[in-house]
């Protein structure tokens, strides 16, 4: 099991040595990047440098440090804009994470456009964070929450969507890549169908933006959310992209400092985009970290990242397919797994699978992956998931496969 | 063959549970859930004349939750509800790492789960059936 020479000798940015956590945990194989990625030195240093050299409360200070902090923050916004191809940095709102972005959308836009008897359509594979805000909104408004179901291979087709939309469907919410299936959904086609129907499409990019080139204009999505911590940045910084005219129509979410223009005893006018949605002192350190993460990814090149992750995925996939009693959830084709392979081992509960991997210093996820309705749909109570990033290598995959082979035996089967 | 990951006792109770079945004579049933793990068991007890005459469990869960339920039933069948509660208290003490040797003897095979006191992530799995049993007894009597 070896990767092609070209990737193996690729430049130092792929190297685990850039990730300080691996110098402490030398023997640990980290295969839980879909939950959160490790952070490269370059990101950690950028955050430290910000706090050492530029820290002040941004956006209102009338002195040099505050101006620097504001610049650092707004430069990060511009980096995000360029990274996802948005037209204007006014379309980029910083939040804590994808979950907060989705809640923001449901609370503001959702409340504006969804009424009694309207429909909200959600892909059944959505993470709870892209499901519960819609469930609450539907309950509050007396709207109907409908689910779009994929094939057992995790595929959503344009025809399925056509069949599920009605003239009452106001919002369709779907991830570009499901955190269980790992399959890339045809967002561009789905968005076009939504727009013909007068339905807004909300795209959860938490598992796609870190691993593939995403261009919001190319996809023509109305709203896109993602988390910094799943793409090398610190925890606590996330992004909401929204088309400008949409964001302008949306009322504020949280209210307080930094999001106002003018406040009287009776009322207030709100700041311009995007500050209208960024109440309170913002997370400049996190934004600076996200900026550094984007620089890191850009320097590596998304194409090179995708290529490497595809090769590693396929290495793992082929290894897994050869092991009896191991069932892969979703597509049975390696190319339809974007760095995520969810699986079960017959007769072994996923928690025991994860415990055995942990004993061999391999970090994987087990449970329902915050997607309980999907697990009910699939008829499995829970599953195990390995997910990778470009900093993994073929050695990691070999370790994963060799432990996977021992699991049933170590649970007492076959003796 | 590698040694059993959780040891022979737990592996055996997980793979060949004695008490994992439906129980027609049961007059008390209680569900136990660990939502984040997906452990979902149902405890069935047949309590008559002041004793736990028979018992069983059904449902799904990891090896630790399943083995723990099976071992628990092995211990409490034939006992009075108060004796069963006492064993539950001892089991909790063991998991908390506060049990003495005499008390450990009382727990018999359940002592195989002592190592869980050093695995915080698995405490909920090991204690699920015991907590479910206590809830059943409190609701029933």
HADDOCK unambig.tbl for C-alpha pairs under 7 A between the chains (distance, minus, plus):
assign (segid A and resid 349 and name CA) (segid B and resid 61 and name CA) 6.48 0.50 0.50
assign (segid A and resid 349 and name CA) (segid B and resid 62 and name CA) 4.73 0.50 0.50
assign (segid A and resid 349 and name CA) (segid B and resid 63 and name CA) 6.76 0.50 0.50
assign (segid A and resid 351 and name CA) (segid B and resid 62 and name CA) 5.94 0.50 0.50
assign (segid A and resid 352 and name CA) (segid B and resid 62 and name CA) 6.02 0.50 0.50
assign (segid A and resid 352 and name CA) (segid B and resid 63 and name CA) 6.57 0.50 0.50
assign (segid A and resid 367 and name CA) (segid B and resid 36 and name CA) 6.78 0.50 0.50
assign (segid A and resid 367 and name CA) (segid B and resid 37 and name CA) 5.50 0.50 0.50
assign (segid A and resid 367 and name CA) (segid B and resid 38 and name CA) 6.60 0.50 0.50
assign (segid A and resid 381 and name CA) (segid B and resid 38 and name CA) 6.29 0.50 0.50
assign (segid A and resid 382 and name CA) (segid B and resid 38 and name CA) 6.35 0.50 0.50
assign (segid A and resid 409 and name CA) (segid B and resid 1 and name CA) 6.85 0.50 0.50
assign (segid A and resid 409 and name CA) (segid B and resid 2 and name CA) 6.83 0.50 0.50
assign (segid A and resid 410 and name CA) (segid B and resid 2 and name CA) 6.00 0.50 0.50
assign (segid A and resid 410 and name CA) (segid B and resid 3 and name CA) 6.26 0.50 0.50
assign (segid A and resid 410 and name CA) (segid B and resid 4 and name CA) 4.65 0.50 0.50
assign (segid A and resid 410 and name CA) (segid B and resid 5 and name CA) 5.07 0.50 0.50
assign (segid A and resid 411 and name CA) (segid B and resid 4 and name CA) 5.75 0.50 0.50
assign (segid A and resid 411 and name CA) (segid B and resid 5 and name CA) 6.06 0.50 0.50
assign (segid A and resid 411 and name CA) (segid B and resid 11 and name CA) 6.09 0.50 0.50
assign (segid A and resid 412 and name CA) (segid B and resid 4 and name CA) 5.70 0.50 0.50
assign (segid A and resid 412 and name CA) (segid B and resid 11 and name CA) 5.71 0.50 0.50
